[in-house]
């Protein structure tokens, strides 16, 4: 069964470079939390600090209420799955999975039984005698997971364990891993830079930006209400167009109706930027009303990535991408509509 | 044509300075005043059987101790936690590499002799009474000097291989609860076993060929084959027996190299 993890005002520095700045985070027992962010945002450092591989310069880490800030890695009850899998090239699959059990003084009969159980659980039957070099990427990843799960850890730490798998295998492993975590009831903290992976697997996502938490919440919350341009951009709202804030209204192209913004989502008056996702914008017919922002532009390019067309629309000096059901002729004048829930407006940088 | 031209200087050096003298030595071992003979080998075997055994024991013991030391130092450099100790050890262990065997032997005479620095210091700080002071200028002195001199070289190879290991493999074992000794034995050593073997074979061969250390530390009988060879040449002009002793040394080192090559080939085949 999992245990809770609390990170309180945690800072980590490497020499004079500060990497984490006062991170506070609470993970409930049995919860699956994803730490999401681009390279260099501090997500792996935070995970390694929880695992005990990186000493914090300030702050506290507790597991199940117990202070583990200065505890060595082996005393934390946390098992880690490494990005490189960290399998030992000289050790067979069965020995690797049973390694933690041997350290705990289990007799060989019990170890063999547990290893068999893990091999079955991870669909690695018959591969116990193989060396890592004789396994595929997906099999290696499952062995690394088996080694971590065999010791029944209270906390499972996952450091981008799927980044080395090809897209097709990754898809299946995401669901398998999530189902396994839920059935075992382990607390899981998962580092990833893959937004979709975090959305699919996590109960809660923590987005990190330069060593600080940019926003934390459920996948739906973050998706619908990103708190900053950084979060919106990271969650797929990569299109940006300039708007003007007047009072509590955002104005798009001249002649189009302004959008009323909720008081808590309205940036200060002046220049601002609307962020939106390609799949959430629409091309409007002439005169068609919309509760949202409307821009006038021309079609610069249409491409077919599969399923639907993706049009590049030029609005003023900016180009944005929009998913449309049919091909749009290049050069055509269009009205681009961003429905109110999809328009994330932030003060201009 | 160009590849052969580029190879030529190397081939010349190997041929002129290694193969030809070696062939002469091997030939000389079977040469007597009346033509080909086995008398030199018989002479070497009857006169120097004890020296042969002495040499083998000293070099095997020194090689084993060098291996243990190299693994211990490399292991600490890889798994140690004290930053100060790591920095000091990392900086210091290489120093003996730059000291020639003869200087090491001379320094060791002054250090481990009966009235040497070691005994005097121990007596002076009151750790040992004067009567206990004994000379280590015998087989123990040779082993100590060999290990002291070869340890940095072996450590350089072993610690380098350990440092090149995937760090996350060590962290994974640590994460599962392994202490540092278990990580060293179960995770690190198996992955650098080949490098350890290379260090040991090269150390074995080097120690087999050193003359200055046994000559200066312990000239008494039995002694090492190198001293015996020098004695045969300098005192008797007996190149035949000296060559026979050289051949025996060569066979001993050749056997070690062969065992290592066989093991390396078997590993590659896996």
Interface residues (C-beta under 8 A of the other chain):
Chain A: X51 X52 X53 X72 X73 X74 X78 X79 X80 X82 X83 X84 X86 X87 X88 X89 X90 X91 X99 X100 X103 X104 X144 X147 X151
Chain B: X166 X168 X169 X171 X172 X173 X174 X175 X176 X177 X178 X179 X182 X186 X187 X190 X191
